[in-house]
Structures are given as structure tokens and as C-alpha cells.
Amino acid sequence: MDVKEIQYLAEGLFSTVAEFYSELHEALVAKGRRRMGQEDAPDSPQVSELIRRTRERQAVVDLMGAGKKGEEELIQAVGAQVKKILSSAGIVTRPDLTRVEKRMDEIEQALADKGY
């Protein structure tokens, strides 16, 4: 290391430590105030950021809830239309087949009971 670089190293170290100390000081004071219920600067950067993040988080939760509700409504509407189309087209559905099979089993059992 060159002697001239020591000056730059010291200046860089001092400015970095000063920035860190300043940020650390502000963060610790804000945290202490919050913990003691003495937050009196509602527009401080930490509080403003916290409020913004809380609002964004709530907006995302609200949007996701609305999206989920809309998705469920869409699925129900599509399902209702499919049932309507199937019933009007005369296509046999699984419940229809199950009903017919059950009825056939009942008839076969009745015939077997009579000896046929």
C-alpha cells in the first residue's frame, strides 16, 4: 500500500462508518420510540415506509381475495352452463348412468328374487 493511499483509505473508512452510524442511530432511536409508544413523527422515513408497506400488503391481500372470489364465481358459472348444455343436448352424464345402473341392479335383484 502506498502512503498516498492511506489518506484515501481513511477518508473512505470514515465516510462509510459515518453513514453506517447515522443510519444505525436513526433506526435505533425510531425502534426505541416505537417500543415505548412514543412515535411522534408520523412522517419519519421509517414510519412512512412501514405505513406504505402495510397498505401495499393489505391491498395485495384484498386483490387476492377478490381474485379468488371471482375465480370461484367463474367456475360456478361455467359449470352451470356446461350442465345446461349437456341437459339440453340430451347427452348422458355420469350421474345419469349411475342412476340407470342402480335401477338395473334393483330390477335384476327383483327378478332373481322371483326366480327368473
Secondary structure as GFF3:
##gff-version 3
##sequence-region A 1 116
A	DSSP	alpha_helix	3	35	.	.	.	ID=ss1
A	DSSP	alpha_helix	45	89	.	.	.	ID=ss2
A	DSSP	alpha_helix	94	114	.	.	.	ID=ss3
###
